[in-house]
Amino acid sequence: MPNVKTMGNLALASSYSKHSGNVVSAVNECIVHVPLYEFYPPEFHPFMVNDDEAMTNLVESISHYGVREPGIARPRIDGGYELLCGNRRKRASELGGLSTMPVIIRELDDEQAVIVMVESNLHQREKILPSERAWAYRVMMEAFNHNGIKGESHSYEMMVERTGVSKSQLFRIIRLTELIADLSDRVDTNRLAFNPAIELSYLSIKEQTAVLETMVANEVKPSLSQAVRLKKLKQEGKLTPDMINSVLTEDKKPLVSNTVDITRYKNYFPSSYSQKQMDEVIKSLLRDWKARAAV
C-alpha cells in the first residue's frame, strides 16, 4: 500500500472542506463528500465487488436515500484517497448517477489500514465468501505481526479477540488461501465442501491441479475421507496422478448396467473421455443400430 501523508485533524478539515463545504467533526475525524473519481481501491482487497442482484438492490437504495453510512478512506501520497471500506457503496453510487460519496478520513499507516479494512468489511457485509474471509483473516494476521506485535501466538490471540473465532478455526479458514484458484472458486460456489478443501490445501499446486482435472473429467468431488487419504499419501511420498484418480473415482457408481464392463471399450475412445462420455456414445450407437434393425 502507498505511504500516507501525515496531517493534523485541523489541516484535514481545512483541506477536505473544498469538496463539499460541509465537514462534520466526529470524534477527531472528518466526514466529507468526496468526488468518486478521487477514490482508489486498496492495493490488496480481499472483498469482491460484483454487479449482482445485491448490487442492484444497493443501487436502488442509494438512488432513493443516498449513502446512509460513510465509507472509510485515507489520503494517498500521490493524491486522491484509498477507499478502505465502502467500495460496494462507491460502485453503487456510480451506477446510481451520484458524483460524490461520504467518507470518514483517517490517517493510518499500512498495517492499521489493513486492520480497518478487514474489520469494517467483515462487520458491514451481509454475505462473505469463504475465500474472502480466508484472505481477510490472513492479511489481518500479517498486519498484527507487522504492527509491533511479536510472536505468532500473540497475533492469533489478537485475532481471536477481534473476530470471535477460535484459534484452531482461524488456522483452518486461513488454509483456504493455499488452494489453487479453481478449487477456491469451487468452495465459494458450494461445489467443494469446506472440510475436504482444507485437507486438499496441503497438496502442492501440481497435485491440486491433478485433483481438479480428475474432478472435472469424472464429475466427482472428494469426500472428507478421500481428501484425508490424499493428504496422507502426500506425506508418505506416494501421491501420483494415477493414485489421485484411483482414490477419487473408487466410490463412483457404474454409469451402465453391471452386466456391461465399459472399460473393455476404452481403447476405442480418446484418452480424455470420461466413463460418462463413453457411456453416452455407446448408448447413441445402440439406439441407431436398434432403429436400423427395426426397418
C-alpha positions in Angstrom: 0.0 0.0 0.0 1.2 3.5 -0.6 2.6 5.7 2.1 0.3 8.1 3.9 0.7 11.8 4.3 0.9 13.0 7.9 -1.7 15.8 8.5 -3.3 17.2 11.6 -7.0 17.0 12.1 -7.4 20.7 11.7 -5.4 20.6 8.5 -7.6 17.7 7.3 -10.8 19.6 7.9 -9.4 22.6 6.1 -8.2 20.6 3.1 -11.3 18.5 2.6 -13.8 21.2 3.0 -13.3 22.3 -0.6 -15.1 19.2 -1.8 -18.4 19.9 -0.2 -18.3 22.8 2.1 -19.8 20.6 4.7 -17.3 19.0 7.0 -18.7 17.2 10.1 -16.5 16.7 13.2 -16.9 13.2 14.7 -14.5 12.2 17.5 -11.4 13.7 15.9 -12.5 12.5 12.4 -13.9 14.2 9.4 -16.9 13.1 7.4 -16.8 14.6 3.9 -18.3 14.2 0.5 -15.5 13.3 -1.9 -15.8 13.0 -5.7 -16.0 9.4 -6.8 -13.1 9.8 -9.2 -10.7 10.6 -6.4 -11.2 7.2 -4.8 -8.7 4.3 -5.4 -9.2 0.7 -4.2 -6.7 -0.7 -1.7 -3.6 -2.3 -3.2 -4.9 -5.6 -1.9 -8.6 -6.0 -1.2 -9.9 -9.5 -0.4 -13.6 -8.5 -0.8 -15.1 -8.6 -4.3 -17.4 -6.0 -5.8 -19.8 -7.7 -8.2 -22.6 -6.2 -10.3 -25.1 -8.8 -9.0 -28.6 -8.8 -7.6 -27.4 -7.4 -4.2 -25.7 -4.6 -6.1 -28.9 -3.8 -7.9 -30.7 -3.5 -4.6 -28.0 -1.3 -3.2 -28.2 1.0 -6.2 -31.9 1.3 -5.8 -31.5 2.1 -2.1 -28.8 4.7 -2.7 -30.8 6.3 -5.5 -33.7 6.8 -3.1 -31.9 7.6 0.2 -28.3 8.3 -0.7 -25.3 6.7 1.0 -26.5 6.5 4.6 -23.3 5.1 6.1 -20.0 6.8 5.2 -17.0 4.7 3.9 -13.5 4.9 5.4 -10.6 6.3 3.4 -7.1 7.6 3.9 -5.1 10.1 1.9 -2.7 8.9 -0.8 0.7 10.5 -1.2 0.1 10.8 -4.9 -3.3 12.4 -4.5 -6.8 11.1 -4.0 -7.9 8.7 -1.4 -7.5 5.0 -0.8 -11.0 3.7 -0.1 -10.6 1.0 2.6 -14.3 0.4 3.3 -17.2 1.3 1.0 -16.1 0.0 -2.4 -19.5 -1.5 -3.0 -21.2 1.8 -2.0 -18.9 3.6 -4.4 -19.8 1.3 -7.2 -23.5 1.6 -6.4 -23.1 5.4 -6.3 -21.6 5.3 -9.8 -24.4 3.1 -11.1 -26.9 5.4 -9.4 -25.6 8.5 -11.1 -24.1 10.1 -7.9 -20.9 12.1 -8.2 -19.7 12.1 -4.6 -19.8 9.8 -1.6 -19.5 10.5 2.1 -16.4 9.0 3.8 -14.5 9.3 7.1 -10.9 10.4 6.5 -8.4 8.7 8.8 -4.6 8.9 9.0 -3.5 5.3 9.0 -0.2 3.5 8.3 -0.3 0.4 6.1 -0.9 -2.1 8.9 -3.6 0.0 10.5 -5.2 0.4 7.1 -5.4 -3.3 6.6 -6.9 -3.9 10.0 -9.6 -1.2 9.5 -10.3 -2.5 6.0 -10.9 -6.1 7.2 -12.8 -5.3 10.4 -15.1 -2.8 8.6 -15.9 -5.1 5.8 -16.4 -8.2 8.0 -18.8 -6.1 10.1 -20.8 -4.5 7.3 -21.1 -7.1 4.6 -24.1 -9.4 4.8 -22.5 -12.1 2.6 -18.9 -13.0 2.7 -17.4 -15.8 0.5 -15.1 -18.4 2.2 -12.2 -17.2 0.1 -12.8 -13.6 1.0 -12.9 -14.4 4.7 -9.8 -16.6 4.4 -7.7 -13.8 2.8 -9.2 -11.2 5.1 -8.0 -13.2 8.2 -4.6 -13.8 6.6 -3.8 -10.2 5.8 -5.2 -9.1 9.1 -3.0 -11.5 11.0 0.0 -10.4 9.0 -0.8 -6.8 9.8 -0.9 -7.5 13.5 2.5 -9.2 13.2 4.0 -6.2 11.3 2.4 -3.7 13.6 4.7 -4.3 16.5 3.0 -7.5 17.8 5.8 -10.1 18.4 5.2 -13.8 18.2 2.7 -15.7 16.1 0.7 -16.9 19.1 0.2 -13.3 20.3 -1.1 -12.2 16.9 -3.6 -15.1 16.9 -4.7 -14.1 20.4 -5.5 -10.7 19.0 -7.3 -12.3 16.1 -9.4 -14.4 18.4 -10.4 -11.4 20.4 -11.3 -9.2 17.4 -13.1 -11.9 15.3 -14.6 -14.2 17.9 -13.3 -17.2 16.0 -11.3 -19.8 17.8 -7.6 -20.2 17.1 -8.0 -23.6 15.6 -10.8 -22.4 13.3 -8.7 -19.4 12.3 -5.9 -21.7 11.2 -8.4 -23.8 9.2 -10.0 -20.9 7.5 -6.7 -19.3 6.5 -5.6 -22.7 5.0 -8.1 -21.9 2.1 -5.6 -19.3 0.9 -3.3 -22.2 -0.1 -5.8 -23.6 -2.6 -5.4 -23.0 -6.4 -7.9 -20.5 -7.8 -10.2 -23.1 -9.4 -10.5 -25.2 -6.2 -11.1 -22.0 -4.2 -13.8 -21.0 -6.6 -15.5 -24.4 -6.1 -15.5 -23.8 -2.4 -17.1 -20.4 -2.9 -19.8 -21.9 -5.2 -20.5 -24.9 -2.9 -19.1 -27.4 -5.4 -16.4 -28.4 -2.9 -17.1 -28.8 0.8 -15.1 -26.8 3.3 -13.5 -29.7 5.3 -12.2 -31.6 2.2 -10.9 -28.4 0.8 -8.8 -27.8 4.0 -7.2 -31.2 3.5 -6.5 -30.6 -0.2 -4.8 -27.3 0.7 -1.8 -29.3 2.0 -1.2 -30.6 -1.5 1.2 -28.9 -3.9 0.0 -26.8 -6.8 0.7 -29.6 -9.2 -1.1 -32.1 -7.1 -4.1 -29.8 -6.6 -4.2 -29.4 -10.4 -4.3 -33.1 -10.8 -7.2 -33.3 -8.3 -9.1 -30.7 -10.2 -8.6 -32.5 -13.5 -9.9 -35.7 -12.1 -12.9 -34.0 -10.6 -13.7 -32.4 -14.0 -13.1 -35.5 -16.1 -15.1 -37.8 -13.9 -17.7 -35.4 -12.5 -16.8 -36.2 -8.9 -15.8 -34.2 -5.8 -13.7 -35.6 -2.9 -15.3 -36.6 0.3 -13.6 -35.7 3.6 -12.2 -39.3 3.9 -10.8 -39.2 0.4 -9.2 -35.8 0.9 -7.6 -37.1 4.1 -6.2 -40.1 2.3 -4.7 -37.9 -0.4 -3.0 -35.7 2.2 -1.7 -38.8 4.0 -0.4 -40.3 0.7 1.4 -37.0 0.0 3.0 -37.1 3.5 4.2 -40.6 2.7 5.6 -39.6 -0.7 3.2 -41.9 -2.6 0.8 -39.4 -4.2 0.8 -39.6 -8.0 -1.8 -38.6 -10.6 -2.8 -42.2 -11.0 -3.3 -42.5 -7.3 -5.4 -39.3 -7.2 -7.6 -40.7 -9.9 -7.9 -44.1 -8.2 -8.9 -42.5 -4.8 -11.4 -40.0 -6.2 -13.2 -42.5 -8.6 -13.3 -45.5 -6.3 -16.8 -44.7 -5.0 -18.3 -43.7 -8.3 -21.3 -45.8 -9.3 -21.1 -47.5 -12.7 -22.7 -45.4 -15.4 -24.1 -48.5 -17.2 -25.5 -51.8 -16.1 -23.3 -54.0 -14.0 -23.5 -56.7 -16.8 -21.6 -54.4 -19.1 -17.9 -53.7 -18.5 -17.4 -50.4 -20.2 -13.7 -50.4 -19.6 -13.2 -53.0 -22.3 -14.1 -50.4 -24.9 -11.7 -47.7 -23.5 -9.2 -48.2 -26.3 -11.8 -47.1 -28.8 -12.1 -43.6 -27.3 -9.8 -40.7 -26.8 -7.9 -40.9 -23.6 -9.6 -37.7 -22.3 -13.1 -39.3 -22.4 -14.7 -39.9 -19.0 -16.8 -43.1 -18.3 -20.0 -41.0 -18.7 -18.9 -39.7 -22.1 -18.1 -43.2 -23.3 -21.4 -44.5 -22.0 -23.3 -41.8 -23.9 -21.6 -42.6 -27.2 -22.3 -46.3 -26.8 -25.9 -45.7 -26.0 -26.2 -43.4 -29.0 -24.7 -46.1 -31.3 -27.0 -48.8 -29.9 -30.1 -46.6 -30.4 -29.0 -46.0 -34.1 -28.5 -49.8 -34.5 -31.8 -50.6 -33.0 -33.6 -48.1 -35.3 -31.9 -49.6 -38.4 -32.7 -53.1 -37.3 -36.4 -52.3 -36.9 -36.7 -51.2 -40.6 
